[in-house]
Amino acid sequence: MKYIEAIRLSKQLPEDSYLNSIPAVEWLADEYELAFNKPVTFFVGENGTGKSTLLEAIAVGCGFNPEGGTRNFSFSTNATHSELCDHLTVSRGIYRPKDGFFLRAESMYNAATYIDDQDKTPACAPPIIDSYGGVSLHNQSHGESFLAVVQNRFGGNGLYILDEPEAALSPARLLTLLSLIHGLVQDDSQFIIATHSPILMAYPDAEILRFGQEGITPTSYRSTEHYQITKQFLDDPQKMLDIILK
């Protein structure tokens, strides 16, 4: 299932905007649009190439809170998101998602605080935290709370945007996340994920988009630097250490 078909720049950015120097944004301005061809799309590449900037703009363009959460999350601890969302048009498919979440590792603490604060206000409805497993996300480790959101809050038929989820998870828990993603994809969900993890990138039949100085290009799993460097290191750690520690 694809709820987002493509994105494009709908109007030119101001000439003095720092966004013009980001390779992914420059590429999007030249190439007109970026299409999403699979239920799972990975944004990969070096730091500073625009992965998280573009992911955030897509999330905000779809109505999500810039700091993460559902479309109903309205908190703001520091309004640092870029203006790219105001210049981006999201082309949607014929179906609308019934669920959705923008999950970003760097602001997970803020989202957890928002949930706890909302539950302090008396309401006729069940506590919000019940939808996240019933235990405050602050009372769990970073990785446990991250998985609790996916396991309990992601309900399927949804659009899920994840920014570097590997920051919170051990290799074993990344495998758990892969399994959860697969179950949700089978339940008509779409994922767009910015990641550096070769474990996550191995998801079968995903589209991997490499962000580089030349812009955004499709690539294969084994062609990513993440896979190649990780494999070289694991094949001969001492050789790699001898090279980099000289």
N, C-alpha and C positions, 0 to 999 in steps of 0.2 A: 504494500500500500504506500502511495506517495501523496502526502497532503500538500507538500511544497514541490512544485514542478521546476521552478527556476527563480533566479533573482537577477535584477539588473539595476544600474544606476538610472534613476528617473530624472535627475537634474544634476548639473555640474556643481562640483564642490567649489567653495571660495578659493581663489588663487593662493591665498596665504595659509590655507589649511594644511596642517601637518599630515593629514591623511593622504595628500597627493604624493607624498614620498614613500608610502607603503606599497611594496610591489604588487600585492593582491588587488589593491584599490586601483592602481595604475592600469593593471591588466583588465580589470572589470570595465574601466572607462573605455578602453580600446576595443575589447571584445564584445561589448554590449551586454551579454548575459552569461550566467553560469547555470547550466541545467543540472538537475538531480535525476539520475537514471535508475537508482537502486533504493530499496527500503533502508539500507544502511550506507551512509557516506562518512568517510573519514577525511578530516583536514589534517595533513601532516606537513612537516617541514621545520626548518630552523626557527629559533626565536627571532622575533622582529619581522617576520614575513607577512604578518597580518591575519593569522588563523583566528586568534581569539577576538580580534577587532571585528572581523567579518561575522564570526559566530554570534557575538553579542548584538551586532546590528540586525541580524536575521531574527534573533530572539525578541528583541524590542519591537521589530517590525511586525512580529506575529502577536504582539500584545503582552509579552511576558515582562515581568519586573527586571530591570537591568542587573540587579544583584542576585537574581535567581528566584525560583519558586514557580507558582502557578500564575495564571492571568489575574487571580484575585489578590495576589501579594502586592501591597502598596507601600512597603517601608522603603526608606532611603537613608543610609548612614553616611554616604559620601557620593554625590552625583558626579561621578568621573567618567561616565560612559560617553563615547564620542558622538559627534553629530552625524555619523555615517547613516544611522537609522532613518534620519530625516530625508536622505537622498536616495534611499533604497526602495525599490518596488519588489514585493514578493508575489510571484505568480502562483496561485493556489490551484490544486487539482479540483476535480468535480465533487469529491467527498470532503467533508469537514470532520476534523478529529473530535472525538468525544472527550478526550483527556489530553493533558499536556503538562510539561514541566521543563524549566530551564535550570539545570543542575551544574553549578560551577564550584569547584573545590575551594577557590580562594575566598568565597563569601558564604560558605556553608554555615559558619558560626552565626552570621547575621540572620540567615534564614531561620535557623533553629531558635534564635532569640525572639524573632517575630512570632513564631508559632506559640512559644511559651507565653509571650505577652498577650496575644489574642485570647488565649485560654484563661487568662486572669479576669477577663471581663465576663460577668454572668450572661449566659445565653440559654435559650430553650433547646438549641441543637446540641448534639454530643460534642465533647471536646475535640478540637482539631487534631490533637496529637493521636487520637484513636485511629486516624487514617494513616499514621506513620508507625504503627506498631504498638502504641499505647505507652511508650517509655520516652521521656524527654530526650531529644537528640543530644542535649548537653550532658546527659548522664551516660553517654556511650562514647567509645573512642571515635576518632575521626572516621576511620574506615567502617566501623560498625554503624554509625549514623548514616553514612553515605549509602551503604547497602540497605539499611532499613527503609530509606526513602524509595529506592528502586523496588524492593520486595513488597512493600506495603502500600505505597502511594501510587505507583505506576499501575494503572488499571487496564491497559490495552486500548486498542482503537485510538491511539494517541500519537502526538508529535512530541518527541523528547530530544532536547538539545543539551549536550553534555560537554563541558569544557574541562579537559585534562582530568578525567576521573581517576587516572592512575596515581595522582598525587596523594590520594587517600588510601590506596589499596595495596596490599601485599600481592605477590604473584599468584598465590592460591586464591585470594579473593577476586583477582582479575578474571580468573577462570570461572568463578561463580558469577561474576558480572556478565561474562560472555554467555553463560547459560540463561541468565535472566533476559538478556537482550534477545536471544533466539526465541524464547517463549513469547515475548512481546511482539516480535516481528511476525510470528505465526498467528498472533492475535491482531493482525492488521495495524501494526504500528510502524512509524518511520523514525529513524534516528539520524541525527547529524552530530558528529563527535569530533572535537579537536583533541588530538592525542599525540604523545611521543612513544606510546607503548607498542612494541612489536607483538605482544600477546593479543591485545585488542584488535590490531590491524589484521590479524589472521582470520577474522570472522569470514566464513565462506561467502563468496559472491558479493562482497561489499565493493563499493566504488571508493578507491583511494585517490584523493586529489592532493598532489604535491604543491606546496606553496614555496616558491623560490624567488630569486632575483628576477627571473624571466616571467614571473606571474604564476598562474595556476595551470597545472597540467596533470592529466590522468596518469597514473603509474601502477605498476604491479607490485604485489606484496614483497617479493624477493628483490625488487629493484630499489626499494626504499633504503635510505642510509641507516635507518633505525634497525632494519633487519640485518643488513650487511655488517655494520659495526658490532652489533650484539653477537652475531654468529662468529665473527672473527675473534672477539674477546673470549667467548666461551670455548671456542676450539683450542685456543692457546693463550690463556690469560697472561702467563709469564712473558711471552713474546710481546704482547701489547704493552704490558707494564714497563718492560725494558725500553721500549720506544718512547713512551710518553714521560717516563721518569728520568731520562738521561739528563 
